[in-house]
Every structure is written in structure tokens, then in C-alpha cells.
Amino acid sequence: MTETTHRDISSFEGQTFGPYPMRVCREKVEEFLDATGGERGQWTSAAPPGYLASALFVVAPELLGKLHGFSVIHGEQTFTWTASLQIERDLLISGTVARVRERAGTYFVSFEMTVTDAGSEIASGSSLFLVAESESEATESVSTRLIGVDERGDPDTNQVAASRSDLVKYAAATRDWNPIHWDHGTAVSAGLQGVVVHGLLQAAWALDFAAAETSDGRPFDSAKIRFRNPLYPGSPATLGSTAAEGRISVVLSEGDTEYLTAQIVPAGR
């Protein structure tokens, strides 16, 4: 693969990817639920809302492959749903680089995704990727408690956590193999202290938390998610929510540190 140079990134604007096929098979949905800690009994005919991450990574790897040699950090994510992702359906996923802008040596790449079922759009997504030259690898490391794969916090207190093995499990379920989630050297070269929990794994926790009282189907019209600070494996965080003016606000935090905030619009609002 030819490595892209720094000045080439602005030329990506307008590039399209796909459409590529994706089958929402029961086995893959169950794999996703296992990786995110979701309740199988809640999602029997449709995939959970966070499963749109799997659709995103049907098309995003082609773009990310062009960014080989750069660090890529997920800054924001918006999802919209007009229908649920029904299990055992064949979908088509398309992607477009909608906009590229540069500030202080960092490129802000806006990537749009559409999901169609039998020719009708049923969902979409908008991703903001922060792209920069990788820094030279440092020796600094983060000391984390390597919690076991089943030690995912305390559901009674809305606490969640992920181990390093959980991150690999999630990557396998969604194809999100960005090396900052499994390779220490790459993460440090991106300016982090070590590997970090996938933003979209945290998003799945937040969406499941907001959808806890809903039935199988399409619980939301939209969700806008911002990744505020890196969450490291072995570090517990707590989910909290408030509802006002037809929206659900979800925060994933610990102490004064916010890792994720989400503004979610329930279906039909």
C-alpha cells in the first residue's frame, strides 16, 4: 500500500466508497452483544442501535487504509435511524468524505455513511476523524489494572469497564481494528498514554443505557455522541442520564472527567 503524504489528505474530499453488502446475521449480532455487554433478550428481531458501528466499519476501513502512517482519532459520531436493522436482512453500505479541513497541522475529516435496505435508506452516520502525523514513539506508558473479560463494572451502579481482551473482542465483532485500541506503540505515537477503549464501544454502552426500557425495534431517531477524553482499559466509568425537552442526555464519566456525552432523540419525537 502506498503511504499517503500529509499534504494529500485534503484531496480526499468528495471521494466515495461502496456500496458494499452487509448481512445483519444473528450470529454477528450476538457477537456484538457479547462484546458490548448488551442484553440478548432485548434484541431478538432487530440489532441494537449501537450495531451501526458494524455498518460504519464496512466502508470506513477503505478510507482509514489510505491514512496509513497517520494517527486517526474518532472525535464525534452522529447516527440516525428511520427503521431498525432487522436481523437476517441484506443491506448496502456507502460512504463519502464530505469535508476535509485543516487546523494547526491536524486534519478534521468528516465521513458520511448511508445504510439502505431494498433501496430505501434506513440509517445514516456522520463521523469526525482527527488525522495527524504520528509523533515519534515515546517510552511513557499507562499503568492499568487488567480486569478480566467478564469484569465489566457493576450494573447495579451503572458502572462499566473494558479489559484489553474486551477491546480485541469488540474489534473482531465490528472490524474496528484501529491500532490505537490494541497496539501500545501506535497509541503513544498518537499522543495517548497507551491503548484506549473504542469510542464506539463506549457509544454502545450509552445507547444500551438509554434504550434499557424500550422493546426490540427502533428506540431512537438520532444520537449525537462526542468523545471527550480517552478511556483506558481497566478504568471504570459510570453512566448517567437526564431527560428534558424530548431528549435524553447521557454522560459517561468518573469523578470530574467526562469520557463521552450523548444527545439522543427517542423515536417519534
Secondary structure as UniProt FT lines:
FT   HELIX           6..12
FT   TURN            13..14
FT   STRAND          16..23
FT   HELIX           26..36
FT   HELIX           40..42
FT   HELIX           49..51
FT   HELIX           52..66
FT   TURN            67..69
FT   STRAND          70..81
FT   TURN            87..88
FT   STRAND          90..103
FT   TURN            104..105
FT   STRAND          106..117
FT   TURN            118..119
FT   STRAND          120..133
FT   TURN            149..150
FT   HELIX           155..157
FT   STRAND          159..160
FT   HELIX           164..174
FT   HELIX           179..181
FT   HELIX           184..189
FT   TURN            190..191
FT   HELIX           199..210
FT   TURN            211..213
FT   STRAND          220..227
FT   TURN            233..234
FT   STRAND          237..244
FT   TURN            245..246
FT   STRAND          247..254
FT   TURN            255..256
FT   STRAND          257..266
FT   TURN            267..268
//
